[in-house]
Amino acid sequence: MRFIPLIAARPEIQMAIDEAIMYARIKGKVEDTFRLYVFKPSSITIGRFQSVRHDVNLEKCTELGIPVVRRITGGGSVFHDEYGEITYSAIVGEGIHPDLRDIERSYRILASPLVSALRELGLEADFSGLNDIIANGKKISGSAQTRRKGVILQHGTFMYRTHLDVLASVLKVSKKKLQDKGITSIWDRVTTLEREGIELTMSEAYGLLKQKFFEEFPLEEGELTDYELNLVEKLVKERYGLEEWNFLK
């Protein structure tokens, strides 16, 4: 399996990289791949079928210079803090493990290094629901997934120092959704390592996650191929860089 070292880039590039790897894996041009990356600048990604205007405070995003990009995976809107969150992605064939054909089990297998990292830091961490990870009872990571031709793309967050005040200002969370979860504000639902009393730099968070992924999977460090890089450029031009895609106009 291949591991791609940390890449910091704009959201349209990051989403194009994930899809390009998936396409290359479907074509048999690359091996199963894991990577860790950072959105630069801080960004919002929204689920494949979400309404941007319903779920995102676009006025606040414009004020703060936060771009919005639509994913090909499902799930909700996510704020990716350039200085407080690392994203992982896994692009693997369903056939490498029998449990990967089961949706819930696949989420847990592919995100297991995050739970291991949190536990090593002394937190009570576990999976919650279909695709969340909780630490000390609050959400600290969420993942999303799509499948094409026997290949899984799963990516998700690891919030070590996310500015939750910014998150709360740029994402629209309905009162009904909060009530359904038995809480009154996003502060009751979400946490970060910093909120739990653990201070890590980006380098330290990245190093810990990388270590745990290498412990859980037979990884060797590699790089994106020319085929993938050319496809990234094409996907940015034809999809992720277009308002027609991001806002579904």
C-alpha positions as YAML, in Angstrom:
chain: A
units: angstrom
residues:
- id: 1
  name: MET
  ca: [0.00, 0.00, 0.00]
- id: 2
  name: ARG
  ca: [1.14, 3.53, -0.77]
- id: 3
  name: PHE
  ca: [1.30, 6.47, 1.65]
- id: 4
  name: ILE
  ca: [1.37, 10.00, 0.23]
- id: 5
  name: PRO
  ca: [3.08, 12.47, 2.63]
- id: 6
  name: LEU
  ca: [1.38, 15.64, 3.81]
- id: 7
  name: ILE
  ca: [0.09, 17.97, 1.11]
- id: 8
  name: ALA
  ca: [-1.18, 21.48, 1.91]
- id: 9
  name: ALA
  ca: [-3.32, 22.89, -0.90]
- id: 10
  name: ARG
  ca: [-6.59, 24.56, -1.81]
- id: 11
  name: PRO
  ca: [-9.80, 22.54, -1.43]
- id: 12
  name: GLU
  ca: [-10.45, 22.08, -5.15]
- id: 13
  name: ILE
  ca: [-6.98, 20.54, -5.50]
- id: 14
  name: GLN
  ca: [-7.39, 18.26, -2.48]
- id: 15
  name: MET
  ca: [-10.73, 16.95, -3.68]
- id: 16
  name: ALA
  ca: [-9.33, 16.46, -7.18]
- id: 17
  name: ILE
  ca: [-6.38, 14.51, -5.78]
- id: 18
  name: ASP
  ca: [-8.67, 12.12, -3.89]
- id: 19
  name: GLU
  ca: [-10.81, 11.49, -6.96]
- id: 20
  name: ALA
  ca: [-7.77, 11.15, -9.23]
- id: 21
  name: ILE
  ca: [-6.28, 8.50, -6.95]
- id: 22
  name: MET
  ca: [-9.62, 6.68, -6.93]
- id: 23
  name: TYR
  ca: [-9.84, 6.71, -10.72]
- id: 24
  name: ALA
  ca: [-6.22, 5.54, -11.05]
- id: 25
  name: ARG
  ca: [-6.90, 2.74, -8.56]
- id: 26
  name: ILE
  ca: [-9.99, 1.63, -10.52]
- id: 27
  name: LYS
  ca: [-7.85, 1.51, -13.66]
- id: 28
  name: GLY
  ca: [-5.22, -0.58, -11.84]
- id: 29
  name: LYS
  ca: [-2.57, 2.09, -12.36]
- id: 30
  name: VAL
  ca: [-1.78, 2.54, -8.64]
- id: 31
  name: GLU
  ca: [-1.93, 0.52, -5.47]
- id: 32
  name: ASP
  ca: [-4.25, 1.07, -2.49]
- id: 33
  name: THR
  ca: [-3.40, 4.50, -1.11]
- id: 34
  name: PHE
  ca: [-3.61, 6.42, 2.14]
- id: 35
  name: ARG
  ca: [-2.73, 10.05, 2.60]
- id: 36
  name: LEU
  ca: [-2.87, 12.93, 5.11]
- id: 37
  name: TYR
  ca: [-3.43, 16.51, 4.04]
- id: 38
  name: VAL
  ca: [-4.30, 20.06, 5.07]
- id: 39
  name: PHE
  ca: [-6.66, 22.52, 3.43]
- id: 40
  name: LYS
  ca: [-4.89, 25.82, 2.75]
- id: 41
  name: PRO
  ca: [-6.57, 28.23, 3.23]
- id: 42
  name: SER
  ca: [-9.17, 27.07, 5.75]
- id: 43
  name: SER
  ca: [-12.08, 25.73, 3.71]
- id: 44
  name: ILE
  ca: [-15.50, 24.14, 3.74]
- id: 45
  name: THR
  ca: [-16.37, 20.95, 1.91]
- id: 46
  name: ILE
  ca: [-19.98, 19.96, 1.46]
- id: 47
  name: GLY
  ca: [-21.56, 16.59, 0.78]
- id: 48
  name: ARG
  ca: [-22.41, 15.51, -2.74]
- id: 49
  name: PHE
  ca: [-26.15, 16.18, -2.37]
- id: 50
  name: GLN
  ca: [-26.16, 19.15, 0.01]
- id: 51
  name: SER
  ca: [-27.50, 22.62, -0.63]
- id: 52
  name: VAL
  ca: [-24.70, 25.15, -0.14]
- id: 53
  name: ARG
  ca: [-27.04, 28.02, 0.67]
- id: 54
  name: HIS
  ca: [-29.02, 25.94, 3.15]
- id: 55
  name: ASP
  ca: [-25.99, 24.58, 5.03]
- id: 56
  name: VAL
  ca: [-23.30, 27.25, 4.70]
- id: 57
  name: ASN
  ca: [-23.18, 30.91, 5.74]
- id: 58
  name: LEU
  ca: [-21.78, 32.19, 2.45]
- id: 59
  name: GLU
  ca: [-21.67, 35.81, 3.60]
- id: 60
  name: LYS
  ca: [-19.45, 34.88, 6.53]
- id: 61
  name: CYS
  ca: [-17.29, 32.69, 4.28]
- id: 62
  name: THR
  ca: [-16.74, 35.60, 1.91]
- id: 63
  name: GLU
  ca: [-15.85, 37.86, 4.83]
- id: 64
  name: LEU
  ca: [-13.29, 35.37, 6.14]
- id: 65
  name: GLY
  ca: [-11.95, 34.27, 2.75]
- id: 66
  name: ILE
  ca: [-13.10, 30.68, 3.19]
- id: 67
  name: PRO
  ca: [-13.72, 28.80, -0.11]
- id: 68
  name: VAL
  ca: [-16.44, 26.16, -0.46]
- id: 69
  name: VAL
  ca: [-16.03, 22.99, -2.54]
- id: 70
  name: ARG
  ca: [-18.40, 20.08, -3.12]
- id: 71
  name: ARG
  ca: [-17.14, 16.55, -2.46]
- id: 72
  name: ILE
  ca: [-18.09, 13.42, -4.39]
- id: 73
  name: THR
  ca: [-18.69, 11.71, -1.06]
- id: 74
  name: GLY
  ca: [-21.87, 12.01, 0.99]
- id: 75
  name: GLY
  ca: [-22.24, 13.39, 4.48]
- id: 76
  name: GLY
  ca: [-22.63, 16.91, 5.78]
- id: 77
  name: SER
  ca: [-20.76, 20.18, 5.56]
- id: 78
  name: VAL
  ca: [-17.31, 20.27, 7.14]
- id: 79
  name: PHE
  ca: [-15.07, 23.16, 8.20]
- id: 80
  name: HIS
  ca: [-11.39, 22.37, 7.65]
- id: 81
  name: ASP
  ca: [-9.19, 24.67, 9.74]
- id: 82
  name: GLU
  ca: [-5.81, 25.27, 8.12]
- id: 83
  name: TYR
  ca: [-4.22, 25.60, 11.55]
- id: 84
  name: GLY
  ca: [-6.23, 23.04, 13.50]
- id: 85
  name: GLU
  ca: [-7.35, 20.07, 11.42]
- id: 86
  name: ILE
  ca: [-5.73, 17.29, 9.38]
- id: 87
  name: THR
  ca: [-7.70, 15.26, 6.87]
- id: 88
  name: TYR
  ca: [-7.01, 11.64, 6.01]
- id: 89
  name: SER
  ca: [-8.13, 9.75, 2.95]
- id: 90
  name: ALA
  ca: [-8.09, 6.06, 2.08]
- id: 91
  name: ILE
  ca: [-8.59, 4.77, -1.46]
- id: 92
  name: VAL
  ca: [-8.69, 0.98, -1.37]
- id: 93
  name: GLY
  ca: [-10.23, -1.96, -3.16]
- id: 94
  name: GLU
  ca: [-13.16, -3.62, -1.41]
- id: 95
  name: GLY
  ca: [-11.51, -6.99, -1.88]
- id: 96
  name: ILE
  ca: [-8.51, -6.44, 0.38]
- id: 97
  name: HIS
  ca: [-10.56, -7.28, 3.50]
- id: 98
  name: PRO
  ca: [-13.91, -9.11, 3.69]
- id: 99
  name: ASP
  ca: [-15.33, -6.58, 6.17]
- id: 100
  name: LEU
  ca: [-14.80, -3.68, 3.77]
- id: 101
  name: ARG
  ca: [-17.93, -4.72, 1.86]
- id: 102
  name: ASP
  ca: [-19.95, -3.81, 4.97]
- id: 103
  name: ILE
  ca: [-20.44, -0.03, 5.16]
- id: 104
  name: GLU
  ca: [-20.23, 0.41, 8.93]
- id: 105
  name: ARG
  ca: [-17.31, -1.99, 9.35]
- id: 106
  name: SER
  ca: [-15.41, -0.34, 6.51]
- id: 107
  name: TYR
  ca: [-15.67, 3.07, 8.17]
- id: 108
  name: ARG
  ca: [-14.21, 1.61, 11.34]
- id: 109
  name: ILE
  ca: [-11.41, -0.30, 9.66]
- id: 110
  name: LEU
  ca: [-10.19, 2.62, 7.57]
- id: 111
  name: ALA
  ca: [-10.45, 5.21, 10.38]
- id: 112
  name: SER
  ca: [-9.06, 2.95, 13.11]
- id: 113
  name: PRO
  ca: [-5.66, 4.73, 13.21]
- id: 114
  name: LEU
  ca: [-7.43, 7.91, 14.39]
- id: 115
  name: VAL
  ca: [-8.95, 6.08, 17.36]
- id: 116
  name: SER
  ca: [-5.56, 4.56, 18.16]
- id: 117
  name: ALA
  ca: [-3.96, 8.02, 18.08]
- id: 118
  name: LEU
  ca: [-6.58, 9.49, 20.42]
- id: 119
  name: ARG
  ca: [-6.23, 6.62, 22.87]
- id: 120
  name: GLU
  ca: [-2.46, 6.99, 22.88]
- id: 121
  name: LEU
  ca: [-3.01, 10.60, 23.94]
- id: 122
  name: GLY
  ca: [-5.01, 9.35, 26.91]
- id: 123
  name: LEU
  ca: [-8.52, 10.10, 25.65]
- id: 124
  name: GLU
  ca: [-11.54, 7.82, 25.91]
- id: 125
  name: ALA
  ca: [-12.09, 7.45, 22.17]
- id: 126
  name: ASP
  ca: [-14.38, 5.22, 20.16]
- id: 127
  name: PHE
  ca: [-16.61, 5.08, 17.11]
- id: 128
  name: SER
  ca: [-20.11, 6.52, 17.34]
- id: 129
  name: GLY
  ca: [-22.96, 5.89, 14.93]
- id: 130
  name: LEU
  ca: [-22.01, 5.16, 11.34]
- id: 131
  name: ASN
  ca: [-19.09, 7.47, 10.68]
- id: 132
  name: ASP
  ca: [-18.13, 9.59, 13.71]
- id: 133
  name: ILE
  ca: [-15.37, 9.26, 16.28]
- id: 134
  name: ILE
  ca: [-15.92, 10.63, 19.76]
- id: 135
  name: ALA
  ca: [-13.40, 11.62, 22.43]
- id: 136
  name: ASN
  ca: [-14.63, 11.95, 26.00]
- id: 137
  name: GLY
  ca: [-18.19, 11.82, 24.68]
- id: 138
  name: LYS
  ca: [-17.92, 14.54, 22.00]
- id: 139
  name: LYS
  ca: [-17.33, 14.34, 18.25]
- id: 140
  name: ILE
  ca: [-13.73, 14.93, 17.23]
- id: 141
  name: SER
  ca: [-13.77, 13.32, 13.79]
- id: 142
  name: GLY
  ca: [-16.25, 12.57, 11.03]
- id: 143
  name: SER
  ca: [-15.80, 10.62, 7.80]
- id: 144
  name: ALA
  ca: [-17.55, 10.33, 4.45]
- id: 145
  name: GLN
  ca: [-17.38, 7.68, 1.76]
- id: 146
  name: THR
  ca: [-18.22, 6.77, -1.81]
- id: 147
  name: ARG
  ca: [-17.72, 3.57, -3.83]
- id: 148
  name: ARG
  ca: [-17.13, 3.05, -7.51]
- id: 149
  name: LYS
  ca: [-16.40, -0.19, -9.36]
- id: 150
  name: GLY
  ca: [-15.19, -1.99, -6.25]
- id: 151
  name: VAL
  ca: [-13.01, 0.85, -4.96]
- id: 152
  name: ILE
  ca: [-13.72, 2.81, -1.77]
- id: 153
  name: LEU
  ca: [-12.84, 6.46, -1.25]
- id: 154
  name: GLN
  ca: [-13.13, 7.41, 2.41]
- id: 155
  name: HIS
  ca: [-11.90, 10.65, 3.90]
- id: 156
  name: GLY
  ca: [-12.39, 12.38, 7.21]
- id: 157
  name: THR
  ca: [-11.22, 14.88, 9.79]
- id: 158
  name: PHE
  ca: [-8.94, 14.95, 12.81]
- id: 159
  name: MET
  ca: [-9.54, 18.13, 14.81]
- id: 160
  name: TYR
  ca: [-6.57, 18.89, 17.00]
- id: 161
  name: ARG
  ca: [-7.04, 22.67, 17.32]
- id: 162
  name: THR
  ca: [-9.98, 23.66, 15.12]
- id: 163
  name: HIS
  ca: [-11.40, 27.11, 15.89]
- id: 164
  name: LEU
  ca: [-14.91, 26.05, 16.84]
- id: 165
  name: ASP
  ca: [-16.13, 29.66, 17.00]
- id: 166
  name: VAL
  ca: [-15.30, 30.00, 13.29]
- id: 167
  name: LEU
  ca: [-16.86, 26.61, 12.58]
- id: 168
  name: ALA
  ca: [-20.07, 27.69, 14.31]
- id: 169
  name: SER
  ca: [-20.17, 30.95, 12.34]
- id: 170
  name: VAL
  ca: [-19.72, 29.47, 8.85]
- id: 171
  name: LEU
  ca: [-21.84, 26.32, 9.12]
- id: 172
  name: LYS
  ca: [-25.60, 26.47, 9.50]
- id: 173
  name: VAL
  ca: [-26.76, 23.86, 11.99]
- id: 174
  name: SER
  ca: [-30.52, 23.75, 12.40]
- id: 175
  name: LYS
  ca: [-32.06, 23.87, 15.87]
- id: 176
  name: LYS
  ca: [-33.98, 20.71, 15.00]
- id: 177
  name: LYS
  ca: [-30.77, 18.82, 14.27]
- id: 178
  name: LEU
  ca: [-29.33, 19.94, 17.60]
- id: 179
  name: GLN
  ca: [-32.54, 19.00, 19.42]
- id: 180
  name: ASP
  ca: [-32.53, 15.58, 17.77]
- id: 181
  name: LYS
  ca: [-29.11, 15.00, 19.32]
- id: 182
  name: GLY
  ca: [-30.30, 16.25, 22.71]
- id: 183
  name: ILE
  ca: [-28.04, 19.32, 22.76]
- id: 184
  name: THR
  ca: [-28.51, 23.08, 22.56]
- id: 185
  name: SER
  ca: [-25.36, 24.21, 20.74]
- id: 186
  name: ILE
  ca: [-22.48, 22.91, 18.67]
- id: 187
  name: TRP
  ca: [-20.20, 23.38, 21.69]
- id: 188
  name: ASP
  ca: [-22.04, 20.54, 23.42]
- id: 189
  name: ARG
  ca: [-21.49, 18.24, 20.45]
- id: 190
  name: VAL
  ca: [-17.97, 18.88, 19.11]
- id: 191
  name: THR
  ca: [-14.51, 18.93, 20.65]
- id: 192
  name: THR
  ca: [-10.84, 19.16, 19.70]
- id: 193
  name: LEU
  ca: [-7.63, 17.95, 21.27]
- id: 194
  name: GLU
  ca: [-7.05, 21.47, 22.54]
- id: 195
  name: ARG
  ca: [-10.47, 21.55, 24.25]
- id: 196
  name: GLU
  ca: [-9.56, 18.26, 25.93]
- id: 197
  name: GLY
  ca: [-6.37, 19.78, 27.33]
- id: 198
  name: ILE
  ca: [-3.95, 18.34, 24.77]
- id: 199
  name: GLU
  ca: [-1.73, 20.80, 22.89]
- id: 200
  name: LEU
  ca: [-0.21, 19.49, 19.65]
- id: 201
  name: THR
  ca: [1.43, 21.34, 16.79]
- id: 202
  name: MET
  ca: [0.48, 20.41, 13.24]
- id: 203
  name: SER
  ca: [3.79, 18.59, 12.89]
- id: 204
  name: GLU
  ca: [3.14, 16.58, 16.05]
- id: 205
  name: ALA
  ca: [-0.44, 15.72, 15.03]
- id: 206
  name: TYR
  ca: [0.72, 14.68, 11.57]
- id: 207
  name: GLY
  ca: [3.55, 12.59, 12.98]
- id: 208
  name: LEU
  ca: [1.23, 10.76, 15.37]
- id: 209
  name: LEU
  ca: [-1.36, 10.02, 12.69]
- id: 210
  name: LYS
  ca: [1.28, 8.88, 10.21]
- id: 211
  name: GLN
  ca: [2.74, 6.55, 12.82]
- id: 212
  name: LYS
  ca: [-0.67, 5.00, 13.53]
- id: 213
  name: PHE
  ca: [-1.50, 4.49, 9.84]
- id: 214
  name: PHE
  ca: [1.85, 2.75, 9.33]
- id: 215
  name: GLU
  ca: [1.15, 0.55, 12.36]
- id: 216
  name: GLU
  ca: [-2.31, -0.48, 11.10]
- id: 217
  name: PHE
  ca: [-1.58, -0.92, 7.37]
- id: 218
  name: PRO
  ca: [1.39, -2.26, 5.33]
- id: 219
  name: LEU
  ca: [2.36, 1.13, 3.92]
- id: 220
  name: GLU
  ca: [5.34, 2.37, 1.96]
- id: 221
  name: GLU
  ca: [5.90, 6.05, 1.33]
- id: 222
  name: GLY
  ca: [5.35, 7.12, -2.27]
- id: 223
  name: GLU
  ca: [4.23, 10.01, -4.44]
- id: 224
  name: LEU
  ca: [1.51, 10.89, -6.91]
- id: 225
  name: THR
  ca: [2.14, 9.62, -10.44]
- id: 226
  name: ASP
  ca: [2.19, 11.79, -13.56]
- id: 227
  name: TYR
  ca: [-1.09, 10.12, -14.55]
- id: 228
  name: GLU
  ca: [-2.71, 11.24, -11.31]
- id: 229
  name: LEU
  ca: [-1.26, 14.75, -11.47]
- id: 230
  name: ASN
  ca: [-2.56, 15.25, -15.00]
- id: 231
  name: LEU
  ca: [-5.97, 14.01, -13.91]
- id: 232
  name: VAL
  ca: [-5.94, 16.39, -10.92]
- id: 233
  name: GLU
  ca: [-5.43, 19.32, -13.28]
- id: 234
  name: LYS
  ca: [-8.28, 18.12, -15.48]
- id: 235
  name: LEU
  ca: [-10.66, 17.60, -12.54]
- id: 236
  name: VAL
  ca: [-9.96, 21.07, -11.15]
- id: 237
  name: LYS
  ca: [-10.71, 22.66, -14.52]
- id: 238
  name: GLU
  ca: [-13.78, 20.58, -15.29]
- id: 239
  name: ARG
  ca: [-15.33, 20.06, -11.84]
- id: 240
  name: TYR
  ca: [-13.94, 21.31, -8.56]
- id: 241
  name: GLY
  ca: [-12.99, 24.74, -9.80]
- id: 242
  name: LEU
  ca: [-16.45, 25.43, -11.24]
- id: 243
  name: GLU
  ca: [-19.36, 27.17, -9.52]
- id: 244
  name: GLU
  ca: [-21.68, 24.93, -11.54]
- id: 245
  name: TRP
  ca: [-20.34, 21.95, -9.55]
- id: 246
  name: ASN
  ca: [-19.80, 23.54, -6.19]
- id: 247
  name: PHE
  ca: [-23.17, 25.31, -6.12]
- id: 248
  name: LEU
  ca: [-25.00, 22.87, -8.43]
- id: 249
  name: LYS
  ca: [-26.30, 25.69, -10.60]
...
